[in-house]
Amino acid sequence: MVALCHCLLVLTVDGIDNIWAIPFSEVAGVQSAIARFLLVFFNGGAAVTVFFVLSGYVLGLSLDKSRLTIPKTLYFYLKRIFRLYPAHIVTLLCIVGSVLLFHEYQLFESAGAWYVKWYRHEIEAATVLNNLLLKEVYLNHIAWSLQVELAGSLFLPFAYLVNRRSGLVVNLVVLAALIVLSAQTKNLLLFFLYTFYAGLMLPMITQRMKGLLAGYSGQALLATGFVLLWSARTLVGLGNMFAYILIETIGSALIIAYLLNTDNAGSWFNRFLAWDVINRLGRYSYSFYLLHFIVLYWMAYVIFHLVSPGLLGAMPLFWAAVMALVTVPMTFWLSSKMYTLVEVPMIKTAKGFGARVFPRQAKAE
């Protein structure tokens, strides 16, 4: 969803330089109408919301493996740092190296607003350092979600204690309080905390809704989840971030809850997720997410130099499809190498280091 969303944003469509920000009522041309329709389903922002909810659920399961103590919490933080930072650092160094060696900023006639805002200025050492530390995300803009993920990871052990030691009523009160915080804050790191807590609540929710999540009612809830996830930004508009993230969170929770219900193991959705290529994409997804932006940027950079603005302006959807067909397989291959050469060794390093510093916690896992 993220990759294809970005492919649709590279070019202007029917003279519109940011097709994602245009309501359906203001779309005039055939290609812009098709592109706007496709962005309902290939909605990269909605996919990131799913990722945050799923993170809360999965990280909660990892903390279930042994009693949560201060050493266990520190071990959890150690693993998160080794899980998130190394691939981010390698990707960023590749971006910096390629931009310094080959890039010359140009305003291409057919480039969309999303594309033209990157790499306008010379890269300075301070910029590189701030991006490496995730204080800034200018060099790989999708890293804003890593900032949120780190904040969520920092918050999670404390939220986990409340979640696992409390009943449904207390959990709903805490969730409501975090939603209110999201509505009031302008800090992005605090804004998404309730999405992680919603993921933490999924085991409790799926247990209580087990009957509803199976059969026809389960399929209805799954369909509702997809409708909420896909339509939120279209229904409330991109100007109301709080509303559309809340709707997407509810949709994400319904989809994941359906998948967690063992009665649905034979469903078409579960069979789709069991395909080997989908499983591999799942394993490589973090590296894929980090790498696709720069692969797409350079692919578009080449196209802008080789193809006339008139042809790009006349057939933006065709060229978006070309970029998708080239960059998605290429990024899949690159991410498989990143997973093997960076992610897996760093995961093992974290476990080995943790076994020496936190032997009891490492043994329990």
KACORFEN-V591562 format. One record per helix or strand. SS is the DSSP state (H for helix, E for strand). FROM is the first residue (numbers start at 1). TO is the last residue. If there is no record, write none. Layout:
BEGIN
ss:SS from:FROM to:TO
ss:SS from:FROM to:TO
END
This chain:
BEGIN
ss:H from:2 to:9
ss:E from:11 to:11
ss:E from:13 to:13
ss:E from:16 to:16
ss:H from:19 to:21
ss:H from:24 to:26
ss:H from:30 to:41
ss:H from:44 to:63
ss:H from:70 to:102
ss:E from:111 to:111
ss:H from:113 to:116
ss:H from:125 to:132
ss:H from:141 to:165
ss:H from:168 to:184
ss:H from:188 to:191
ss:H from:193 to:200
ss:H from:202 to:208
ss:H from:215 to:236
ss:H from:241 to:260
ss:H from:262 to:264
ss:H from:268 to:273
ss:H from:276 to:306
ss:H from:309 to:314
ss:H from:316 to:357
ss:H from:359 to:364
END
